[in-house]
């Protein structure tokens, strides 16, 4: 078993290691640096020996691979070794047929629930895996809100615990009902926020841990910087 790394960026804000099997809800402003951060996190985790399952809603698989290469990874080798899995929900969301190995037939909750049960609800432990779902809010375009929230509460969120996989499940802030956010927030172990703060020149990109169960953490907002290859770092 490899020595599991801390989650880049988020793990730097916690005073204790975030244990395997932790479910973290990410709520992000659309103009924030969450998507670049998600790929920085993926690259850092794999660079330290872990494996990543990246569930692509907002970014195409080709864009994900391209950015991971910019961050210095041998994407083809990682996929061949089953250390990088890209699940393509993006292509189907724009009405096209995916060429990827991992993709559902539709984004309807009834179909997704069956697909997740078949493809993902495996009981064998995999604590070296980090799951990143970049924007589950996409499902709101194809389903009633209550239905997709209930699916997350009964499928993706519970699946991490028995397998000891750490999960970052992201949603766009401010576009769903208060009921939806509260249901999701109550079901997870931690909540992380990404936002952009106006009133500065230039505007500041910020991140914070709002809550984390069984882990000591820093609740303050922290500034992020964007590097030449769109790598995200904490300022100071």
Secondary structure, 3 states (H helix, E strand, C coil): CCCCCCCCCCHHHECCCCCCCCEEEEEECCCCCHHHHHHHHHHHHHHCCCEEEEEECCCCHHHHHHHHHHCCCCHHHHHHCCCEEEEECHHHHCCCCCCCCECCCCCCHHHHHHHHHHHCCCCCCCCCEEEEECCHHHHHHCCCHHHHHHHHHHCHHHHHHHHCCEEEEEEECCCCCHHHHHHHHHHCCEEEEEEEECCCCCCEEEEEEEEECCCCECCCCEEEEECCCCCEEECC
